[in-house]
């Protein structure tokens, strides 16, 4: 609903300003982000290219407004798994911002945070931590401790803790981020979805299956508020609910959920991560073996590797 209203607002701005107005470029970027949220990556990329042309024409390629665009476009390529391209764009954005505002300025925080996410995506956890810490320090110099941006970066740091197996520290940070957004906005937000997924994964790893089920079920519910029914987040939630049901011994329900989730992931235009695709198919295969359905288990493994190969070739995954 919120995305639909935002699209209407952007269309009104387009009619008022015209498609060639420099200010319209900023609305194009917003529209691109909306397309990303819906998993329409190719459409988002086309919009970013359109904004690039307008911004360069209006401000040149060294303006801080153009740098802000580069941060968004760099994050877009990070989502798509184009890590080298993302690195180039983000480093360029940071260089422009530091030349304009100086190192440590508030306007540089998002580029630094995005570079932290890039390092995290490459498995460079210590580097990611340093960059996240730097972005957090910059934000804290201007914003209150209760501001959602502070907790958002804390959630990124929690991702590092999660990947290192520091579950209790990560769980505390994710819950704090969720509560901070609820306090600030009075409702759930799209940013809650991945934090809820992580909370569920931690409970799953710790054997707290009912808590995991509740987290994944909430994740699915929140995703439905902001995304269409075939969005890859719906697929992720269904697969995780299936894994949880399997651990609880409910194999029939687990099989149904896994099949539903994998079907969504296969057809999604979004960003199903390759490692997660393989994990889901591997879990499905294990489930099918428990049920004595060995030929189907072999098919699940084959499908997983086929999907991963296709994602690598199309650069949908990372």
C-alpha positions as CSV (number, residue, x, y, z in Angstrom):
1,X,0.0,0.0,0.0
2,X,2.8,2.4,1.0
3,X,4.7,1.7,-2.2
4,X,1.6,2.2,-4.3
5,X,1.0,5.6,-2.7
6,X,4.6,6.6,-3.3
7,X,4.4,5.6,-6.9
8,X,1.3,7.8,-7.3
9,X,3.2,10.7,-5.7
10,X,6.1,10.3,-8.0
11,X,3.9,10.2,-11.0
12,X,2.3,13.5,-9.9
13,X,5.8,15.0,-9.5
14,X,6.6,13.8,-13.1
15,X,3.5,15.6,-14.5
16,X,4.4,18.8,-12.6
17,X,8.1,19.0,-13.2
18,X,8.5,17.1,-16.5
19,X,10.8,14.2,-17.2
20,X,13.8,16.5,-18.0
21,X,13.8,18.5,-14.8
22,X,16.9,18.0,-12.7
23,X,14.8,17.6,-9.5
24,X,12.9,14.8,-11.2
25,X,16.1,12.7,-11.1
26,X,15.8,12.3,-7.3
27,X,12.3,11.0,-7.7
28,X,13.5,8.5,-10.4
29,X,16.0,7.2,-7.8
30,X,13.2,6.7,-5.3
31,X,11.2,4.9,-8.0
32,X,14.3,2.7,-8.7
33,X,14.5,1.8,-5.0
34,X,10.7,0.9,-5.0
35,X,11.4,-1.4,-8.0
36,X,14.2,-3.0,-6.1
37,X,11.9,-3.6,-3.1
38,X,9.5,-5.4,-5.4
39,X,12.3,-7.5,-6.9
40,X,12.2,-5.8,-10.4
41,X,16.0,-5.4,-10.7
42,X,16.2,-4.8,-14.5
43,X,13.5,-2.1,-14.3
44,X,15.4,-0.5,-11.3
45,X,18.6,-0.6,-13.3
46,X,17.0,1.2,-16.2
47,X,15.7,3.9,-13.9
48,X,19.1,4.4,-12.3
49,X,20.6,4.9,-15.8
50,X,17.9,7.5,-16.5
51,X,18.7,9.3,-13.3
52,X,22.4,9.2,-14.1
53,X,21.9,11.0,-17.4
54,X,19.8,13.8,-15.8
55,X,22.1,14.3,-12.8
56,X,25.2,14.5,-14.9
57,X,23.6,17.0,-17.2
58,X,22.3,19.2,-14.4
59,X,25.1,19.0,-11.9
60,X,28.1,17.3,-13.4
61,X,29.8,14.1,-12.2
62,X,31.6,15.7,-9.1
63,X,28.6,17.2,-7.4
64,X,27.5,15.9,-4.0
65,X,24.0,15.2,-5.3
66,X,25.5,12.9,-7.9
67,X,27.5,11.2,-5.1
68,X,24.3,10.5,-3.3
69,X,23.0,8.8,-6.4
70,X,26.2,6.8,-6.7
71,X,25.6,5.4,-3.2
72,X,22.2,4.2,-4.2
73,X,23.4,2.7,-7.4
74,X,26.3,1.1,-5.7
75,X,24.0,-0.5,-3.2
76,X,21.9,-1.7,-6.2
77,X,24.8,-3.5,-7.7
78,X,25.7,-5.0,-4.3
79,X,22.2,-6.5,-4.1
80,X,22.6,-8.0,-7.5
81,X,26.0,-9.5,-6.7
82,X,28.0,-7.2,-8.9
83,X,30.6,-6.6,-6.2
84,X,33.4,-5.1,-8.3
85,X,31.0,-2.6,-9.9
86,X,29.5,-1.8,-6.5
87,X,33.0,-1.2,-5.1
88,X,33.8,1.3,-7.9
89,X,30.6,3.3,-7.5
90,X,30.8,3.5,-3.7
91,X,34.5,4.4,-3.6
92,X,33.8,7.1,-6.1
93,X,30.8,8.4,-4.1
94,X,32.9,8.6,-0.9
95,X,35.7,10.4,-2.7
96,X,33.3,13.1,-3.9
97,X,31.7,13.5,-0.5
98,X,35.0,13.7,1.4
99,X,36.4,16.2,-1.1
100,X,33.2,18.3,-0.6
101,X,32.5,17.9,3.1
102,X,35.7,16.5,4.6
103,X,36.3,13.1,6.2
104,X,34.0,12.1,9.0
105,X,31.2,14.3,7.8
106,X,27.6,13.1,8.4
107,X,27.0,13.0,4.6
108,X,29.7,10.3,4.2
109,X,28.2,7.9,6.6
110,X,25.9,6.0,4.1
111,X,28.7,5.4,1.6
112,X,30.9,4.1,4.4
113,X,28.1,1.9,5.7
114,X,27.5,0.6,2.2
115,X,31.2,-0.2,1.8
116,X,30.9,-2.1,5.1
117,X,28.1,-4.2,3.5
118,X,30.3,-4.8,0.5
119,X,33.1,-6.1,2.7
120,X,30.6,-8.3,4.6
121,X,29.4,-9.7,1.3
122,X,33.0,-10.6,0.5
123,X,33.4,-12.3,3.8
124,X,35.9,-9.7,5.1
125,X,34.3,-9.5,8.5
126,X,37.0,-7.5,10.3
127,X,37.0,-4.8,7.5
128,X,33.2,-4.8,7.6
129,X,33.2,-4.2,11.4
130,X,35.7,-1.3,11.1
131,X,33.6,0.4,8.4
132,X,30.3,-0.2,10.3
133,X,31.9,1.2,13.4
134,X,33.1,4.3,11.6
135,X,29.6,4.9,10.1
136,X,28.1,4.4,13.5
137,X,30.5,6.9,15.1
138,X,29.7,9.5,12.5
139,X,25.9,9.0,12.9
140,X,26.2,9.1,16.8
141,X,27.9,12.5,16.6
142,X,24.7,14.0,15.1
143,X,21.8,11.7,16.0
144,X,20.3,10.6,19.3
145,X,21.0,7.1,20.6
146,X,17.4,6.2,20.0
147,X,17.3,7.2,16.3
148,X,16.5,4.2,14.0
149,X,19.6,4.9,11.9
150,X,21.8,4.1,14.9
151,X,20.1,0.8,15.4
152,X,20.1,0.0,11.7
153,X,23.9,0.1,11.7
154,X,23.9,-1.9,14.9
155,X,21.9,-4.5,13.0
156,X,24.5,-4.6,10.3
157,X,27.1,-5.2,13.0
158,X,24.9,-7.9,14.3
159,X,25.1,-9.6,10.9
160,X,28.9,-9.9,11.4
161,X,28.3,-11.4,14.9
162,X,25.7,-13.8,13.4
163,X,28.2,-14.9,10.7
164,X,30.9,-15.5,13.4
165,X,28.4,-17.5,15.5
166,X,28.1,-14.9,18.3
167,X,24.3,-15.5,18.4
168,X,23.4,-13.9,21.8
169,X,25.2,-10.6,20.9
170,X,23.5,-10.6,17.4
171,X,20.1,-11.5,18.8
172,X,20.2,-8.6,21.3
173,X,21.2,-6.1,18.5
174,X,18.4,-7.3,16.1
175,X,15.8,-7.1,18.8
176,X,17.0,-3.6,19.7
177,X,16.8,-2.5,16.0
178,X,13.2,-3.9,15.7
179,X,12.1,-2.1,18.8
180,X,13.7,1.2,17.8
181,X,11.9,1.2,14.5
182,X,8.6,0.4,16.2
183,X,9.1,3.2,18.7
184,X,10.1,5.7,15.9
185,X,7.5,4.8,13.3
186,X,4.7,3.1,15.3
187,X,4.5,0.3,12.9
188,X,6.6,-2.4,11.1
189,X,8.9,-1.4,8.2
190,X,10.5,-3.2,5.3
191,X,13.8,-3.0,7.2
192,X,12.3,-5.4,9.8
193,X,12.1,-8.3,7.4
194,X,15.8,-9.3,7.3
195,X,16.2,-8.7,11.0
196,X,13.2,-11.0,11.7
197,X,14.8,-13.6,9.4
198,X,18.1,-13.4,11.4
199,X,16.2,-13.7,14.7
200,X,14.5,-16.8,13.4
201,X,17.7,-18.3,12.1
202,X,19.4,-17.8,15.5
203,X,16.5,-19.4,17.4
204,X,16.6,-22.3,14.8
205,X,20.3,-22.8,15.4
206,X,19.7,-22.8,19.1
207,X,16.9,-25.3,18.9
208,X,14.2,-22.9,20.0
209,X,11.8,-24.0,17.3
210,X,8.6,-22.3,18.5
211,X,10.4,-19.0,18.8
212,X,11.9,-19.6,15.3
213,X,8.5,-20.3,13.9
214,X,7.0,-17.1,15.3
215,X,9.9,-15.0,13.9
216,X,9.6,-16.5,10.4
217,X,5.8,-16.2,10.5
218,X,6.1,-12.6,11.5
219,X,8.7,-12.1,8.7
220,X,6.2,-13.5,6.2
221,X,3.4,-11.3,7.5
222,X,5.5,-8.1,7.4
223,X,6.7,-9.0,3.9
224,X,3.1,-9.3,2.7
225,X,2.5,-5.7,3.9
226,X,5.2,-4.3,1.6
227,X,5.7,-6.8,-1.2
228,X,3.7,-8.9,-3.7
229,X,2.9,-12.5,-2.9
230,X,5.6,-13.9,-5.2
231,X,8.4,-11.8,-3.8
232,X,11.6,-13.7,-2.9
233,X,11.1,-12.8,0.8
234,X,7.9,-14.8,0.8
235,X,9.9,-17.7,-0.6
236,X,12.5,-17.3,2.1
237,X,9.9,-17.2,4.9
238,X,8.1,-20.3,3.6
239,X,11.4,-22.2,3.3
240,X,12.5,-21.3,6.8
241,X,9.1,-22.2,8.1
242,X,9.4,-25.5,6.3
243,X,12.8,-26.2,7.9
244,X,11.4,-25.3,11.3
245,X,8.4,-27.7,10.8
246,X,10.9,-30.4,9.7
247,X,12.9,-30.0,12.9
248,X,9.6,-30.3,14.9
249,X,8.8,-33.6,13.1
250,X,6.0,-32.2,11.0
251,X,7.3,-33.6,7.7
252,X,4.1,-33.2,5.6
253,X,3.7,-29.5,6.5
254,X,7.5,-29.0,6.0
255,X,7.4,-30.6,2.5
256,X,4.4,-28.3,1.5
257,X,6.1,-25.2,2.8
258,X,9.5,-26.0,1.2
259,X,7.9,-26.7,-2.2
260,X,5.9,-23.5,-2.0
261,X,9.0,-21.4,-1.0
262,X,11.3,-22.9,-3.6
263,X,8.7,-22.3,-6.3
264,X,8.5,-18.6,-5.4
265,X,12.3,-18.3,-5.3
266,X,12.7,-20.0,-8.7
267,X,10.3,-17.6,-10.3
268,X,11.2,-14.4,-8.4
269,X,12.9,-11.6,-10.2
270,X,14.6,-10.5,-7.0
271,X,17.8,-11.5,-5.3
272,X,17.7,-15.1,-4.0
273,X,21.2,-15.5,-2.6
274,X,23.0,-18.5,-4.1
275,X,24.1,-19.9,-0.7
276,X,20.6,-19.8,0.6
277,X,19.1,-21.4,-2.5
278,X,21.6,-24.3,-2.1
279,X,20.8,-24.5,1.6
280,X,17.0,-24.7,1.0
281,X,17.4,-27.4,-1.6
282,X,19.8,-29.3,0.6
283,X,17.3,-29.1,3.5
284,X,14.5,-30.2,1.2
285,X,16.5,-33.2,0.1
286,X,17.2,-34.1,3.7
287,X,13.5,-33.9,4.4
288,X,12.6,-36.1,1.5
289,X,15.1,-38.7,2.6
290,X,13.5,-38.7,6.1
291,X,10.2,-39.4,4.3
292,X,11.8,-42.2,2.3
293,X,11.4,-40.4,-1.0
294,X,15.0,-40.9,-2.2
295,X,14.5,-40.2,-6.0
296,X,12.8,-36.9,-5.2
297,X,15.7,-36.1,-2.8
298,X,18.2,-36.5,-5.7
299,X,16.0,-34.3,-7.9
300,X,16.1,-31.6,-5.2
301,X,19.9,-31.6,-5.0
302,X,20.1,-31.5,-8.8
303,X,17.6,-28.6,-8.9
304,X,19.6,-26.7,-6.3
305,X,22.8,-26.8,-8.3
306,X,20.9,-26.0,-11.5
307,X,19.3,-22.9,-9.9
308,X,22.6,-21.8,-8.4
309,X,24.3,-22.1,-11.8
310,X,21.6,-20.1,-13.5
311,X,21.8,-17.4,-10.8
312,X,25.6,-17.1,-11.3
313,X,25.2,-16.8,-15.0
314,X,22.5,-14.1,-14.7
315,X,24.2,-12.4,-11.7
316,X,21.0,-12.5,-9.8
317,X,22.6,-13.9,-6.7
318,X,25.6,-13.1,-4.6
